[in-house]
Amino acid sequence: MSLHPPAPARVVLLCGPSGSGKSLVAALSGLPVLRLDDFYKEGDDPTLPLVEGSSDIDWDHPQSWDAEVALAAIGELCAVGRTTVPVYDIARSARAGEETLEIERTPVFIAEGIFAAEIVERCRELGLLADALCLTRGPLTTFRRRFVRDLKEGRKSVPFLLRRGWRLMRAERSIVSRQTSLGAHACDRDEALGRLAAAAAGRRAPARAAV
């Protein structure tokens, strides 16, 4: 029996516009998943940003999210394989409790959310990063998926969802551009699953085919 402790785990950061399919890809990978949406600030937090020219809270702005707490949870998962995470109720814009997430001895896990790219460089500097991916599906497809999902889950009012959906559809290309500039690799679902499998097996991510 080996006396050496298991190697620390590493994280794949999975970002992309809201509705791009991050949760589906994470589920299909079979890897443990940390939901970064659970690290949103609560609705009464005075530091929450507003949409310019509106009274709507801008839940798509990085300042609506607690990056430091999320990064601490990732660090703890990498180091000891478990951490306590908040459970966030998006419909109420409030934390509904907390739970323990365990990844056991899995060498790689996924942290997915629209703000994952914001911590790519920090995770790389700390030696925690296995890969960083940005899912893209095209603005119209993403708009449809996002609206149907948010409506089904009752996340916000219909007028709010329509305003947000229209705004994000127009901004999608700039969102992807920002996330790739922060170090995430833009890809579709199949390429993402291939890179996740490579990370889980301890291999380098496959190179993108030349066009």
Residue frames relative to the residue before (quaternion, step in Angstrom):
aa qw qx qy qz dx dy dz
M 1.0000 0.0000 0.0000 0.0000 0.00 0.00 0.00
S 0.4527 -0.6988 0.4842 0.2688 3.58 -0.88 0.99
L 0.3208 -0.7464 0.5550 0.1786 3.54 -1.06 0.84
H 0.5351 0.6336 -0.4044 0.3855 3.55 1.29 -0.11
P 0.4525 -0.6717 0.5028 0.3022 3.62 -0.93 0.80
P 0.5997 -0.5663 0.4068 0.3927 3.60 -1.13 0.51
A 0.5499 -0.6046 0.4564 0.3517 3.56 -1.12 0.66
P 0.5786 -0.5814 0.4270 0.3805 3.59 -1.08 0.62
A 0.4953 -0.6372 0.4997 0.3146 3.55 -1.14 0.62
R 0.2148 -0.7415 0.6126 0.1696 3.54 -1.33 0.24
V 0.4010 -0.7395 0.5066 0.1888 3.54 -1.23 0.52
V 0.2156 -0.6919 0.6666 0.1746 3.52 -1.27 0.61
L 0.2390 -0.7642 0.5863 0.1230 3.57 -0.68 1.12
L 0.0888 -0.8109 0.5783 -0.0097 3.56 -0.66 1.17
C 0.0403 0.8095 -0.5804 0.0786 3.55 -0.41 1.26
G 0.2029 0.7526 -0.6115 0.1359 3.55 -1.34 -0.25
P 0.6634 -0.5021 0.3563 0.4252 3.59 -1.18 0.37
S 0.6096 -0.5331 0.4301 0.3989 3.58 -1.18 0.49
G 0.7884 0.2748 -0.2246 0.5024 3.57 -0.77 1.07
S 0.5158 0.6786 -0.4051 0.3305 3.60 1.23 0.00
G 0.6229 -0.5876 0.3327 0.3950 3.61 1.23 -0.05
K 0.2760 0.8002 -0.4977 0.1892 3.59 1.19 0.39
S 0.6820 0.4949 -0.3001 0.4472 3.59 0.84 -0.96
L 0.6372 0.5255 -0.3252 0.4605 3.59 1.05 -0.77
V 0.6613 0.4938 -0.3105 0.4716 3.58 0.88 -0.90
A 0.6407 0.5231 -0.3290 0.4557 3.58 0.95 -0.84
A 0.6639 0.4971 -0.3047 0.4683 3.59 0.96 -0.85
L 0.6696 0.5091 -0.3029 0.4481 3.60 0.94 -0.88
S 0.6106 0.5843 -0.3543 0.4002 3.60 1.11 -0.61
G 0.3568 -0.7455 0.4858 0.2843 3.59 1.11 -0.66
L 0.5458 0.6190 -0.3968 0.4019 3.60 1.27 0.07
P 0.5913 -0.5382 0.4357 0.4132 3.62 -1.17 0.36
V 0.1882 -0.8086 0.5545 0.0582 3.57 -1.03 0.80
L 0.1768 -0.7232 0.6592 0.1058 3.53 -1.07 0.90
R 0.2726 -0.7739 0.5527 0.1461 3.61 -0.64 1.13
L 0.2858 -0.7956 0.5117 0.1534 3.56 -0.37 1.20
D 0.5277 0.6206 -0.4151 0.4050 3.61 1.21 -0.31
D 0.5978 0.5793 -0.3634 0.4184 3.61 1.16 -0.43
F 0.6636 0.4946 -0.3029 0.4726 3.58 1.28 -0.12
Y 0.2967 0.7320 -0.5417 0.2877 3.58 1.17 0.55
K 0.4988 -0.6014 0.5255 0.3366 3.55 -1.26 0.48
E 0.5314 -0.6263 0.4597 0.3378 3.57 -1.18 0.45
G 0.6802 -0.5751 0.3036 0.3383 3.53 -1.18 0.74
D 0.7038 0.4355 -0.2785 0.4872 3.61 1.15 -0.40
D 0.4034 0.7116 -0.4808 0.3157 3.60 1.25 0.22
P 0.4100 -0.7516 0.4569 0.2414 3.63 -0.61 1.06
T 0.6374 0.5404 -0.3393 0.4320 3.61 1.19 -0.28
L 0.4339 0.7073 -0.4656 0.3077 3.62 1.24 -0.03
P 0.3758 -0.7332 0.5181 0.2298 3.61 -0.89 0.89
L 0.3259 -0.7259 0.5718 0.1998 3.56 -1.25 0.51
V 0.5498 -0.5603 0.4941 0.3736 3.54 -1.25 0.50
E 0.5346 -0.6503 0.4299 0.3265 3.58 -0.83 0.95
G 0.8359 0.1553 -0.1429 0.5067 3.56 -0.83 1.01
S 0.7040 0.3985 -0.2372 0.5379 3.57 1.28 0.33
S 0.4416 -0.6613 0.5273 0.2993 3.54 -1.32 0.24
D 0.4582 0.6828 -0.4440 0.3559 3.60 1.31 0.08
I 0.4413 -0.6383 0.5551 0.2995 3.57 -1.07 0.72
D 0.3366 -0.7409 0.5477 0.1943 3.57 -0.93 0.89
W 0.1316 -0.8320 0.5378 0.0345 3.56 0.07 1.33
D 0.6374 0.5084 -0.3297 0.4759 3.59 1.28 -0.01
H 0.5453 0.5802 -0.4013 0.4527 3.56 1.29 0.20
P 0.5601 -0.6397 0.4020 0.3398 3.64 -0.87 0.86
Q 0.6274 0.5535 -0.3497 0.4216 3.61 1.10 -0.54
S 0.5838 0.5602 -0.3875 0.4418 3.62 1.25 -0.06
W 0.6960 0.4485 -0.2095 0.5202 3.55 1.36 -0.10
D 0.3765 -0.7382 0.5208 0.2051 3.57 -1.05 0.82
A 0.2076 -0.8332 0.5037 0.0945 3.55 0.14 1.32
E 0.6528 0.5388 -0.3320 0.4163 3.61 0.94 -0.81
V 0.6622 0.4858 -0.3080 0.4802 3.60 0.96 -0.82
A 0.6373 0.5216 -0.3256 0.4646 3.59 1.01 -0.80
L 0.6603 0.5052 -0.3055 0.4640 3.58 0.94 -0.87
A 0.6315 0.5249 -0.3336 0.4631 3.59 1.02 -0.74
A 0.6443 0.5131 -0.3241 0.4654 3.60 1.00 -0.78
I 0.6355 0.5170 -0.3261 0.4717 3.59 1.00 -0.80
G 0.6561 0.5203 -0.3115 0.4493 3.57 0.92 -0.88
E 0.6697 0.4919 -0.3017 0.4676 3.56 0.97 -0.82
L 0.6264 0.5221 -0.3391 0.4691 3.60 1.01 -0.75
C 0.6581 0.5077 -0.3132 0.4594 3.58 0.94 -0.85
A 0.7219 0.4728 -0.2499 0.4392 3.57 0.93 -0.92
V 0.8503 0.1251 -0.0145 0.5110 3.59 0.76 -1.03
G 0.5408 -0.6837 0.3771 0.3131 3.61 1.24 0.06
R 0.7778 0.2023 -0.1543 0.5747 3.60 1.21 0.19
T 0.0614 0.7822 -0.6185 0.0429 3.54 -1.21 0.53
T 0.4274 -0.6540 0.5507 0.2938 3.56 -1.29 0.29
V 0.0564 -0.8107 0.5827 -0.0103 3.57 -0.78 1.05
P 0.5117 -0.6305 0.4730 0.3420 3.60 -1.12 0.54
V 0.2768 -0.6899 0.6327 0.2171 3.54 -1.32 0.39
Y 0.1382 -0.8396 0.5249 0.0238 3.57 -0.41 1.24
D 0.2432 -0.7458 0.6068 0.1277 3.55 -0.96 0.95
I 0.3068 -0.7938 0.4973 0.1685 3.57 -0.22 1.30
A 0.6257 0.5553 -0.3470 0.4239 3.60 0.98 -0.78
R 0.7544 0.3557 -0.1942 0.5163 3.61 1.07 -0.74
S 0.3199 -0.7606 0.4943 0.2735 3.57 1.31 -0.18
A 0.6210 0.5177 -0.3321 0.4858 3.55 0.96 0.90
R 0.5004 -0.6196 0.5077 0.3285 3.54 -1.24 0.47
A 0.2502 -0.7995 0.5368 0.1001 3.55 -0.88 1.02
G 0.7804 -0.1842 0.1290 0.5835 3.58 1.26 0.08
E 0.3358 -0.7099 0.5601 0.2638 3.53 -1.19 -0.56
E 0.1106 -0.7850 0.6068 0.0578 3.53 -1.27 0.40
T 0.4536 -0.6627 0.5202 0.2908 3.55 -1.27 0.33
L 0.1522 -0.7647 0.6215 0.0761 3.55 -0.90 0.98
E 0.0574 -0.7917 0.6082 0.0004 3.57 -0.83 1.04
I 0.1669 -0.7840 0.5893 0.1007 3.58 -0.98 0.82
E 0.3674 -0.7536 0.4629 0.2877 3.57 1.37 0.05
R 0.7664 -0.3481 0.2377 0.4847 3.63 -0.75 -0.95
T 0.2854 0.7689 -0.5218 0.2348 3.56 1.18 0.44
P 0.3969 -0.7586 0.4580 0.2392 3.63 -0.66 1.00
V 0.7843 0.1758 -0.0859 0.5887 3.59 1.21 -0.48
F 0.0049 0.7725 -0.6348 -0.0161 3.56 -1.09 0.73
I 0.4427 -0.6870 0.5179 0.2526 3.56 -1.30 0.33
A 0.0893 -0.7233 0.6786 0.0916 3.55 -1.16 0.70
E 0.0019 0.8500 -0.5241 0.0535 3.58 -0.32 1.23
G 0.3534 0.7069 -0.5584 0.2523 3.51 -1.08 0.84
I 0.6520 -0.5547 0.3425 0.3872 3.58 -1.19 0.45
F 0.7212 0.4189 -0.2528 0.4904 3.61 1.19 -0.39
A 0.3266 0.7831 -0.4878 0.2055 3.61 1.21 0.16
A 0.6312 0.5552 -0.3463 0.4164 3.60 1.01 -0.73
E 0.5695 0.6289 -0.3764 0.3722 3.58 1.16 -0.55
I 0.7698 0.3287 -0.1813 0.5163 3.59 1.15 -0.49
V 0.2924 0.7714 -0.5164 0.2297 3.60 1.20 0.37
E 0.7145 0.4590 -0.2768 0.4498 3.57 0.69 -1.06
R 0.6307 0.5269 -0.3420 0.4557 3.61 1.00 -0.76
C 0.6686 0.4882 -0.3046 0.4710 3.60 0.92 -0.87
R 0.6324 0.5206 -0.3368 0.4644 3.58 1.03 -0.71
E 0.6579 0.5167 -0.3107 0.4512 3.58 0.90 -0.88
L 0.7066 0.4514 -0.2497 0.4844 3.58 1.08 -0.76
G 0.4851 -0.6893 0.4177 0.3392 3.59 1.27 -0.04
L 0.4922 0.6902 -0.4000 0.3482 3.58 1.24 0.46
L 0.6390 0.6090 -0.3029 0.3593 3.58 1.20 -0.52
A 0.2063 -0.7554 0.6115 0.1134 3.55 -0.94 1.01
D 0.7577 -0.1870 0.1547 0.6058 3.59 1.03 -0.81
A 0.1542 -0.7579 0.6238 0.1129 3.56 -1.30 0.30
L 0.0542 -0.8310 0.5512 -0.0521 3.55 -0.60 1.22
C 0.1513 -0.7597 0.6274 0.0796 3.55 -1.14 0.76
L 0.2663 -0.7834 0.5439 0.1398 3.58 -0.46 1.21
T 0.0223 -0.7799 0.6255 0.0077 3.56 -1.04 0.81
R 0.0626 -0.8093 0.5841 0.0030 3.57 -1.04 0.88
G 0.5781 -0.5528 0.3926 0.4539 3.59 1.23 -0.27
P 0.6024 -0.6372 0.3456 0.3340 3.60 -0.89 0.95
L 0.6889 0.4842 -0.3082 0.4427 3.63 0.82 -0.87
T 0.6515 0.5054 -0.3132 0.4712 3.58 0.94 -0.87
T 0.6644 0.5032 -0.3012 0.4633 3.56 0.93 -0.91
F 0.6219 0.5460 -0.3410 0.4460 3.60 0.99 -0.81
R 0.6765 0.4939 -0.2972 0.4584 3.60 0.85 -0.96
R 0.6770 0.4942 -0.3013 0.4546 3.57 0.82 -0.97
R 0.6659 0.5147 -0.3032 0.4469 3.57 0.89 -0.93
F 0.6879 0.4894 -0.2990 0.4447 3.59 0.83 -0.96
V 0.6562 0.5048 -0.3149 0.4642 3.60 0.91 -0.90
R 0.6615 0.5074 -0.3066 0.4593 3.59 0.93 -0.88
D 0.7077 0.4690 -0.2760 0.4507 3.57 0.76 -1.04
L 0.6346 0.5190 -0.3291 0.4687 3.58 1.07 -0.71
K 0.6564 0.5200 -0.3030 0.4549 3.57 0.95 -0.92
E 0.7395 0.4084 -0.2191 0.4882 3.58 0.96 -0.86
G 0.3927 -0.7464 0.4634 0.2720 3.60 1.26 -0.06
R 0.1782 0.8450 -0.4927 0.1072 3.56 1.08 0.69
K 0.7787 -0.0684 0.0760 0.6190 3.57 0.96 -0.88
S 0.6870 -0.4529 0.3474 0.4497 3.59 -1.30 -0.01
V 0.6382 -0.5459 0.3786 0.3891 3.59 -1.19 0.54
P 0.6579 0.4939 -0.3468 0.4505 3.67 0.81 -0.78
F 0.6366 0.5187 -0.3330 0.4635 3.59 1.00 -0.80
L 0.6637 0.5147 -0.3086 0.4464 3.60 0.91 -0.91
L 0.6564 0.5011 -0.3147 0.4680 3.58 1.01 -0.78
R 0.6468 0.5078 -0.3248 0.4673 3.59 0.94 -0.83
R 0.6804 0.4810 -0.2901 0.4706 3.54 0.89 -0.95
G 0.6574 0.5330 -0.3180 0.4274 3.58 0.92 -0.90
W 0.6572 0.5023 -0.3062 0.4712 3.58 0.96 -0.87
R 0.6547 0.5169 -0.3101 0.4561 3.56 0.96 -0.89
L 0.6977 0.4705 -0.2774 0.4636 3.60 0.91 -0.92
M 0.6027 0.5523 -0.3687 0.4424 3.60 1.05 -0.65
R 0.6784 0.4797 -0.2924 0.4734 3.58 0.94 -0.87
A 0.7347 0.4342 -0.2227 0.4712 3.58 1.10 -0.73
E 0.4149 0.7666 -0.4509 0.1920 3.61 1.20 -0.25
R 0.6681 0.5010 -0.3297 0.4403 3.61 0.81 -0.84
S 0.6658 0.4781 -0.3128 0.4799 3.59 1.00 -0.72
I 0.5913 0.5569 -0.3640 0.4558 3.61 1.14 -0.60
V 0.6693 0.4835 -0.2948 0.4811 3.58 0.89 -0.96
S 0.6387 0.5344 -0.3286 0.4456 3.59 0.97 -0.84
R 0.6547 0.5038 -0.3168 0.4661 3.58 0.97 -0.83
Q 0.6873 0.4934 -0.2997 0.4408 3.59 0.84 -0.94
T 0.6561 0.4770 -0.3249 0.4862 3.60 1.02 -0.66
S 0.6217 0.5356 -0.3507 0.4513 3.60 1.07 -0.63
L 0.6650 0.4889 -0.2909 0.4838 3.58 1.22 -0.52
G 0.7051 -0.5077 0.2476 0.4287 3.58 1.27 0.12
A 0.5488 0.6025 -0.4118 0.4077 3.62 1.24 0.09
H 0.3928 -0.7129 0.5382 0.2186 3.57 -1.12 0.75
A 0.3490 -0.7511 0.5237 0.1994 3.60 -0.64 1.10
C 0.1753 0.7890 -0.5662 0.1621 3.58 -0.82 0.99
D 0.4760 -0.6285 0.5190 0.3302 3.55 -1.33 0.22
R 0.7620 -0.3944 0.2467 0.4504 3.57 -1.30 0.05
D 0.6852 0.5024 -0.3088 0.4275 3.61 0.80 -0.95
E 0.6653 0.4826 -0.3124 0.4762 3.57 0.95 -0.84
A 0.6179 0.5458 -0.3459 0.4480 3.58 1.03 -0.76
L 0.6672 0.4952 -0.3077 0.4636 3.59 0.90 -0.90
G 0.6330 0.5292 -0.3325 0.4568 3.59 1.05 -0.70
R 0.6835 0.4723 -0.2889 0.4757 3.56 0.94 -0.84
L 0.6153 0.5319 -0.3453 0.4682 3.59 1.10 -0.63
A 0.6438 0.5098 -0.3208 0.4719 3.58 0.99 -0.81
A 0.6414 0.5206 -0.3222 0.4623 3.57 1.00 -0.80
A 0.6554 0.5086 -0.3144 0.4614 3.58 0.95 -0.86
A 0.6592 0.5182 -0.3075 0.4499 3.58 0.97 -0.87
A 0.7047 0.4398 -0.2531 0.4959 3.56 1.14 -0.67
G 0.5198 -0.6642 0.4012 0.3572 3.57 1.28 0.02
R 0.5121 0.6295 -0.4239 0.4023 3.56 1.23 0.45
R 0.5772 -0.5414 0.4710 0.3897 3.52 -1.30 0.31
A 0.5726 -0.5846 0.4398 0.3700 3.56 -1.09 0.63
P 0.5123 -0.6481 0.4554 0.3319 3.63 -0.95 0.80
A 0.5063 -0.6454 0.4756 0.3178 3.55 -1.06 0.75
R 0.5099 -0.6326 0.4898 0.3161 3.55 -1.14 0.65
A 0.5013 -0.6678 0.4558 0.3082 3.54 -0.90 0.91
A 0.4860 -0.6596 0.4918 0.2947 3.56 -1.05 0.78
V 0.2113 -0.7744 0.5842 0.1199 3.57 -1.12 0.68
